[in-house]
Amino acid sequence: MKNIKIYPKEWMQLHPYKQSDPTDLYYTHIANRIYDILEETRLAYSFEKDEVKQVSIRMAAYFEDVISGLNIWRSFITEHKSRYGKYLPFYTPDDHYYDDEVNYEDIRFLLWHYTQQYHGYRKGTFVSPDNAANGETARLIYQLFCDEWTTAPENERMQKLFAPETRYEDTDQYNDLLYWFHYYSYLFPLAQQDLKDTVVEFWKIKGEKEESFILMAHDLLAHISKSTFLAYTSPKWLSLILPADHPDHALFVEEGEKTQAFQEPIPEEIQKEQAEQFEKFMEAAQGKVLLYFQSKQEALDFLTNAGIEAKKVIDDIDTPHFALYATPSEGLQVLTDGVEYIKDENNPFYNQKKAEEQGLSFFMVPQCRPYLLKILEEKGMLSDAQAKSLISEERCKAIVHENADFLMRYFLREY
């Protein structure tokens, strides 16, 4: 190891206890070796200095998780396989993949995840899963983990978190575990940034800094905000991680299902109005998913004939052309961004070149409701969307369309 860049106090930030022991010192050492690998492959230069530390620490925490049998990572790959028939997005494991051991493909995916969360977040871009530096770095980290596999110590204090004798009947005890998992576990590097952004945005709207909102937001986000991992809440993930034979498992499952199903309450009269808008739109659209317009008056004429009162919706449009659609639970909707990317024989604004260059944005930023996005993908209306890859043109599109639902959940945190 060239230089010590990471110290035990930094490693301890990802753990729910304060005092380090020899096991923590061991994994701090592993984190430093990973830091050296990131510098060796020059992947470190994709990150800010503190981000390199975070990637190194979080990769070491993945190793600690697998060695200690904490079931955090295994819960994700198991759930992903249950949902999509494969352990991971983007990467196809070979015959030597084991769900209770470290795997090259796991490391490759986690490196993509951290690069996307840090570098991609700052640059507002999609990181290619086929990035060569990520692949070489993953290979070296995997070799390190293989070399250390037989001597790496289990973290008994972390194991106790999910042991049968550790009870969570008390709300405060459950919340302590939840807050640690949501804000400090290795899976979610931007959870604290999300909290900060939420508070700042609230203060901006409110026009004053209410300190009390910080604690409320801290608790609320931990309970009901959707994560990048399958758009599951942290309580939902904890219900999957906690062993089924744990005496408090039923409580975890109940909390997980409740938070996963949470939606902002909508008054009954508004729900009724939106449902009526959907029915009227679908009847007037005669089976078309989207209707395209190049003037507000044209759209108003259509809505008037359809019996839909939505003049304000049209008045707010400030683009030269747009599309209208409707969903059963949100009623009439307007699509202003990305209309040119939709491959539809009825779309006069379709532009193949723009669709190929920017169609991926549909899966990364909220341009339409998930209801429509799912339909567009299923009907091949976003088939031009692609990611960068040096492997082949087919691979560029496969990255997106073989993992479309995962990407929707990862970036939009909706489904």
C-alpha positions in Angstrom: 0.0 0.0 0.0 1.5 3.3 -1.1 -0.1 5.8 1.4 -2.7 5.7 4.0 -5.6 7.7 2.6 -8.5 6.3 4.7 -8.5 6.1 8.5 -10.7 4.1 10.9 -12.9 7.1 11.8 -13.9 7.4 8.1 -14.6 3.6 7.9 -16.7 3.9 11.1 -19.1 6.4 9.5 -20.7 3.5 7.6 -21.3 1.6 10.8 -24.0 1.9 13.6 -21.4 1.8 16.4 -18.7 4.2 17.4 -15.6 2.4 18.7 -13.4 0.5 16.2 -11.9 -2.9 16.8 -9.4 -5.1 15.0 -12.1 -6.2 12.5 -12.7 -2.6 11.6 -9.0 -2.0 11.2 -8.8 -4.9 8.8 -11.5 -3.5 6.6 -10.0 0.0 6.8 -6.8 -1.6 5.4 -8.9 -3.2 2.6 -10.4 0.1 1.8 -7.0 1.7 1.4 -5.9 -1.1 -0.9 -9.0 -0.5 -3.0 -8.1 3.3 -3.0 -4.7 2.3 -4.5 -6.4 0.2 -7.2 -8.6 3.2 -8.1 -5.5 5.3 -8.5 -3.6 2.6 -10.4 -6.4 2.2 -13.0 -6.9 6.0 -13.0 -10.6 5.5 -12.3 -10.0 7.8 -9.3 -9.8 10.7 -11.6 -13.5 10.3 -12.4 -14.3 11.3 -8.8 -13.6 14.2 -6.3 -11.1 13.3 -3.6 -13.7 12.5 -0.9 -15.7 10.5 -3.4 -12.7 8.2 -4.1 -12.6 7.5 -0.3 -16.3 6.8 -0.3 -16.1 4.4 -3.2 -13.2 2.6 -1.6 -14.9 2.4 1.8 -18.2 1.2 0.3 -16.6 -1.5 -1.8 -14.9 -2.7 1.3 -18.2 -2.7 3.1 -19.7 -4.9 0.4 -16.8 -7.3 1.1 -17.6 -7.2 4.8 -21.3 -7.8 4.1 -20.6 -11.0 2.1 -17.9 -12.3 4.4 -20.2 -11.7 7.5 -23.3 -13.1 5.8 -25.3 -9.9 6.6 -27.7 -10.6 3.7 -27.7 -7.0 2.5 -26.2 -7.5 -1.0 -27.8 -11.0 -1.3 -31.2 -9.5 -0.7 -30.8 -7.2 -3.7 -29.5 -9.8 -6.2 -32.1 -12.3 -5.0 -34.9 -9.8 -5.4 -33.6 -8.7 -8.8 -33.5 -12.3 -9.9 -37.0 -12.9 -8.7 -38.3 -9.8 -10.6 -36.2 -10.1 -13.8 -35.0 -13.7 -14.0 -31.3 -12.6 -13.6 -29.1 -11.6 -10.7 -28.0 -8.3 -12.0 -28.7 -5.6 -14.6 -26.3 -5.1 -17.5 -24.0 -8.0 -16.7 -24.5 -11.7 -17.3 -22.8 -13.8 -14.6 -20.9 -17.0 -15.7 -21.2 -20.5 -14.2 -18.9 -19.5 -11.4 -21.4 -17.0 -9.9 -22.5 -17.7 -6.3 -25.0 -15.6 -4.5 -23.3 -16.0 -1.1 -19.7 -15.1 -2.3 -18.0 -12.2 -3.9 -18.4 -12.1 -7.7 -16.7 -10.1 -10.4 -20.1 -9.1 -11.8 -21.2 -7.8 -8.4 -18.2 -5.6 -8.1 -18.6 -4.4 -11.7 -22.2 -3.4 -11.0 -21.3 -1.7 -7.7 -18.6 0.3 -9.4 -21.1 1.4 -12.1 -23.5 2.3 -9.3 -21.0 4.5 -7.4 -19.7 6.1 -10.6 -23.3 6.9 -11.7 -24.2 8.2 -8.2 -21.1 10.5 -7.9 -19.7 11.3 -11.4 -23.0 10.8 -13.2 -24.9 12.9 -10.7 -22.5 15.8 -10.9 -22.3 15.7 -14.7 -25.9 14.9 -15.4 -25.0 12.0 -17.6 -25.5 8.2 -17.9 -22.3 6.2 -17.1 -21.8 3.3 -19.5 -21.8 -0.1 -17.8 -19.1 -1.1 -20.3 -16.7 1.6 -19.2 -13.2 0.0 -19.6 -11.7 1.6 -16.5 -14.6 0.2 -14.4 -14.0 -3.3 -15.9 -10.2 -3.3 -15.1 -10.8 -1.9 -11.6 -13.4 -4.5 -10.9 -11.0 -7.2 -12.0 -8.3 -6.0 -9.6 -10.7 -5.6 -6.7 -12.1 -9.0 -7.3 -8.6 -10.5 -7.2 -8.0 -8.7 -3.9 -11.1 -10.1 -2.4 -10.3 -13.6 -3.7 -6.9 -13.4 -2.1 -8.4 -12.3 1.2 -11.4 -14.6 1.2 -10.1 -17.3 3.6 -8.6 -14.8 6.1 -11.1 -12.0 6.1 -12.8 -11.7 9.5 -16.5 -11.7 10.0 -17.9 -8.6 11.7 -19.7 -10.0 14.7 -21.1 -6.7 15.8 -22.7 -6.2 12.4 -24.1 -9.8 12.5 -25.8 -8.9 15.8 -27.9 -6.3 14.0 -30.0 -9.1 12.4 -29.5 -11.8 15.0 -32.7 -13.3 16.6 -31.6 -12.0 20.1 -31.6 -8.4 18.9 -35.2 -7.2 19.1 -36.9 -4.3 17.4 -40.3 -4.2 19.1 -39.5 -0.8 20.4 -40.0 2.0 17.8 -36.9 3.8 18.7 -34.8 0.7 18.3 -36.3 0.1 14.9 -35.8 3.7 13.8 -32.1 3.6 14.9 -31.6 0.6 12.6 -33.6 2.3 9.8 -31.7 5.6 10.0 -28.4 3.8 9.9 -29.4 1.7 6.9 -31.0 4.5 4.9 -28.3 7.2 5.5 -25.1 5.2 6.2 -25.2 1.8 4.7 -22.9 1.3 1.7 -25.8 0.9 -0.8 -27.0 4.5 -0.9 -24.2 7.1 -1.2 -26.4 10.1 -1.9 -29.1 9.6 0.8 -27.7 12.4 2.9 -27.5 14.6 -0.2 -31.2 13.9 -0.9 -32.0 15.0 2.7 -30.0 18.2 2.2 -31.7 18.9 -1.1 -35.1 18.3 0.3 -34.5 20.7 3.3 -33.0 23.4 1.1 -35.9 23.2 -1.4 -38.4 23.4 1.4 -36.7 26.4 3.0 -36.6 28.1 -0.5 -40.4 27.6 -0.9 -41.1 28.6 2.7 -38.9 31.7 2.5 -37.3 31.0 5.9 -35.1 28.4 7.5 -37.2 26.3 9.9 -34.7 24.0 11.7 -37.5 21.8 12.9 -38.1 20.6 9.4 -34.7 18.9 9.3 -35.7 16.3 11.8 -39.1 15.7 10.2 -37.5 15.3 6.8 -34.8 13.0 8.2 -37.5 10.7 9.6 -39.9 10.9 6.6 -37.3 10.2 3.9 -35.9 7.2 5.8 -39.4 5.7 6.0 -41.1 6.5 2.6 -38.5 7.7 0.0 -37.8 5.3 -2.8 -34.2 4.1 -3.2 -32.3 3.7 -6.5 -32.4 -0.1 -5.8 -35.7 -1.2 -7.5 -37.4 2.0 -6.1 -37.9 0.1 -2.8 -38.1 2.0 0.5 -35.5 1.3 3.2 -38.1 -0.4 5.4 -38.9 -2.7 2.4 -35.3 -3.6 2.1 -34.9 -4.2 5.8 -37.9 -6.6 5.6 -36.0 -8.6 3.0 -32.7 -8.5 4.8 -33.9 -9.6 8.2 -34.0 -13.4 8.4 -37.5 -14.9 8.1 -37.1 -16.7 11.4 -36.3 -13.5 13.3 -39.0 -13.0 16.0 -39.7 -9.4 14.7 -39.8 -10.4 11.0 -43.6 -9.9 10.7 -43.2 -6.3 12.1 -40.6 -5.6 9.5 -42.7 -7.0 6.7 -45.7 -4.9 7.8 -43.6 -1.7 7.9 -42.0 -2.5 4.6 -45.3 -3.1 2.8 -46.9 0.0 4.4 -44.1 2.4 3.4 -43.8 0.9 -0.1 -47.5 1.4 -0.8 -47.6 5.0 0.6 -48.9 7.6 -1.7 -49.8 11.3 -1.2 -53.5 11.4 -0.4 -55.7 12.8 -3.2 -59.2 14.2 -2.5 -62.0 11.9 -3.7 -63.5 14.5 -6.0 -60.1 15.0 -7.8 -59.7 11.2 -8.2 -63.2 11.1 -9.8 -62.4 14.0 -12.1 -59.1 12.4 -13.2 -60.7 9.1 -13.9 -63.4 10.8 -16.0 -60.7 12.7 -18.0 -58.9 9.4 -18.7 -62.1 7.8 -20.0 -63.1 10.7 -22.2 -59.5 11.1 -23.6 -59.2 7.4 -24.5 -62.6 7.5 -26.2 -61.7 10.6 -28.2 -58.2 9.4 -29.0 -59.6 6.2 -30.5 -57.0 3.9 -29.1 -53.9 6.1 -29.7 -51.5 6.4 -26.8 -50.5 10.0 -27.6 -52.0 12.8 -29.6 -49.6 15.4 -31.1 -50.3 19.1 -31.5 -48.5 22.1 -32.8 -50.8 24.8 -31.4 -52.7 25.4 -28.2 -55.8 26.2 -30.1 -55.7 22.8 -31.9 -55.4 21.1 -28.5 -58.2 23.2 -27.0 -60.5 22.3 -29.9 -59.8 18.6 -29.3 -60.4 18.8 -25.6 -63.6 20.8 -26.1 -65.0 18.2 -28.5 -63.9 15.5 -26.0 -65.8 17.2 -23.2 -62.6 17.7 -21.1 -62.2 20.9 -19.2 -58.5 21.6 -19.0 -57.9 25.1 -20.4 -55.4 26.0 -17.7 -53.3 22.9 -18.5 -53.0 24.1 -22.1 -52.4 27.7 -21.2 -49.3 26.6 -19.2 -47.6 25.0 -22.3 -44.7 27.1 -23.6 -43.3 24.8 -26.3 -44.0 25.0 -30.1 -45.3 21.4 -30.2 -46.4 18.9 -27.6 -48.4 15.8 -27.0 -51.4 14.9 -24.8 -52.1 11.6 -23.0 -54.0 10.5 -20.0 -53.6 8.0 -17.2 -56.3 6.3 -15.1 -55.0 7.8 -11.8 -53.7 11.2 -12.9 -56.0 12.2 -15.7 -55.0 14.5 -18.6 -51.2 14.9 -19.0 -49.0 17.0 -21.3 -45.7 15.8 -22.8 -43.5 18.8 -23.8 -40.0 17.4 -23.5 -38.8 14.6 -25.7 -41.7 14.5 -28.2 -39.1 14.2 -31.0 -37.7 10.9 -29.5 -41.0 9.0 -29.8 -41.0 6.6 -32.8 -44.7 6.7 -33.7 -46.2 6.7 -37.2 -48.6 9.4 -36.0 -45.8 11.6 -34.6 -45.0 14.4 -37.1 -42.2 15.7 -34.9 -40.2 12.4 -34.7 -36.5 12.9 -35.3 -34.4 9.7 -35.4 -31.1 11.4 -34.9 -32.3 13.2 -31.8 -34.0 10.0 -30.6 -30.7 8.1 -30.8 -28.7 10.8 -29.1 -31.2 11.8 -26.3 -33.9 9.1 -26.1 -32.2 7.6 -23.0 -33.3 10.8 -21.1 -36.8 9.3 -20.8 -35.4 6.7 -18.4 -33.4 9.2 -16.4 -35.5 12.4 -15.8 -39.2 12.7 -15.2 -40.6 13.6 -18.7 -43.8 11.6 -18.4 -45.7 9.5 -15.9 -44.5 5.9 -15.4 -47.8 4.7 -16.8 -47.0 6.1 -20.2 -43.3 5.3 -20.1 -44.0 1.6 -19.6 -46.4 1.7 -22.6 -43.9 3.6 -24.8 -41.2 1.0 -24.0 -43.5 -2.0 -24.6 -44.7 -0.7 -27.9 -41.1 0.0 -29.1 -41.8 3.7 -29.3 -38.5 4.5 -27.6 -36.6 1.8 -29.5 -34.0 4.4 -30.7 -32.9 5.1 -27.1 -29.4 3.8 -26.4 -26.3 4.1 -24.2 -22.7 4.3 -25.1 -20.7 1.0 -25.6 -17.7 0.1 -27.6 -18.9 -3.5 -27.9 -21.5 -3.2 -30.6 -24.5 -1.1 -31.8 -26.8 -3.9 -30.5 -25.2 -3.7 -27.1 -25.8 0.1 -27.0 -29.5 -0.6 -27.2 -29.5 -3.7 -25.1 -28.2 -1.8 -22.1 -31.3 0.2 -22.2 -34.1 -2.1 -23.4 -33.0 -5.3 -21.6 -33.0 -3.3 -18.4 -35.7 -0.7 -19.0 -37.7 -1.4 -15.9 -34.6 -1.4 -13.7 -33.5 2.0 -15.2 -37.0 3.5 -14.6 -36.8 2.5 -11.0 -33.2 3.4 -10.5 -33.4 7.0 -11.9 -37.0 7.9 -11.6 -37.6 5.9 -8.4 -41.1 5.2 -9.7 -42.7 2.3 -11.5 
